[in-house]
Amino acid sequence: MASSSSWEVGTERVFVEIGYRELRRRERRRRARVRIERKEGKMTTEQYLATPETLLPAELAYGELRIAEAPAVRHQRLLGRLYLAMVPFVQERHLGEVLLAPTDVILDYERSLVVQPDLVFVSREREHIVLDNVHGAPDLAVEILSPHARVGDLNERVGWFAKYGVRECWVANIPKRQYAVLTLAKTGVVERRLCEGGEAAPSDVLPGFVTPTFG
């Protein structure tokens, strides 16, 4: 009969071997994923959507995968306040749906352009674009500016929003404690209106919505 000490050693060896096999399996998956991402230096939208889910901010910029670090606490606090204020406003008026990041918004499937705004609003008339992801331009995209950008370049993203039909983009500037409501057209930003936290947003998409304070 084996002693308790030899049994413990044997059990520990089994756990080590199982742990090692699991690490090797994860590493093989990781390398396979990297090979897919590096194929021809670009990713397709299909490949991007097949990658493992992550809570880190990401976007696919015409085939280039960009991933950023997790946002700062101040960023998340304001995002939470915006979401908690906007959801009941939209639901009580039966206006549509509000979606929180990270939600993939596929602006151009064929050209591999996928973004993750901090917050998006899709009107009831266009609810058909909301499936597992948002397939097309939301009516409103909200971006929160903080000392460290989430992912990519904001001006570039605003240009994409305009090109693909987003009606408005709200930019919440934490350092300045101010909201900028950008009215968009195919040509770019056609109007820029400002408001402070606690004031009604000068918005054509969600008129009457009172923006949350910056805390």
NORQUI-V135791 format. One record per backbone hydrogen bond with DSSP energy under -0.5 kcal/mol. NH is the residue of the N-H (numbers start at 1). CO is the residue of the C=O. If there is no record, write none. Layout:
[[NH:CO] [NH:CO]]
//
This chain:
[[7:3] [8:4] [9:5] [10:6] [11:7] [12:8] [13:9] [14:10] [15:11] [16:12] [17:13] [18:14] [19:15] [20:16] [21:17] [22:18] [23:19] [24:20] [25:21] [26:22] [27:23] [28:24] [29:25] [30:26] [31:27] [32:28] [33:29] [34:30] [35:31] [36:32] [37:33] [38:34] [39:35] [39:36] [41:38] [42:39] [43:63] [45:109] [48:44] [49:45] [50:46] [51:47] [51:48] [59:66] [60:114] [61:59] [61:64] [62:60] [62:112] [63:112] [64:61] [65:63] [66:59] [68:57] [76:72] [77:73] [78:74] [79:75] [80:76] [81:77] [82:78] [83:79] [84:80] [85:81] [86:82] [87:83] [88:84] [89:85] [90:86] [91:87] [92:88] [93:89] [94:91] [95:90] [97:122] [99:120] [101:118] [105:115] [106:104] [106:134] [107:105] [107:113] [108:113] [112:109] [113:108] [114:60] [114:112] [115:105] [118:142] [119:142] [120:99] [121:140] [122:97] [124:95] [126:123] [127:124] [129:126] [130:127] [131:129] [131:133] [134:104] [135:129] [135:133] [136:106] [136:134] [139:121] [140:121] [141:168] [142:119] [143:170] [145:143] [145:172] [149:147] [157:153] [158:154] [159:155] [160:156] [161:157] [162:158] [163:159] [164:160] [165:161] [165:162] [166:161] [167:139] [168:139] [169:182] [170:141] [171:169] [171:180] [172:143] [172:170] [173:171] [173:178] [174:145] [174:172] [177:173] [178:173] [179:195] [180:171] [181:179] [181:193] [182:169] [182:180] [183:181] [183:191] [184:167] [185:188] [188:185] [190:183] [191:183] [193:181] [195:179] [197:177] [198:211] [199:196] [201:209] [203:201] [208:201] [209:206] [211:199] [211:209]]
//
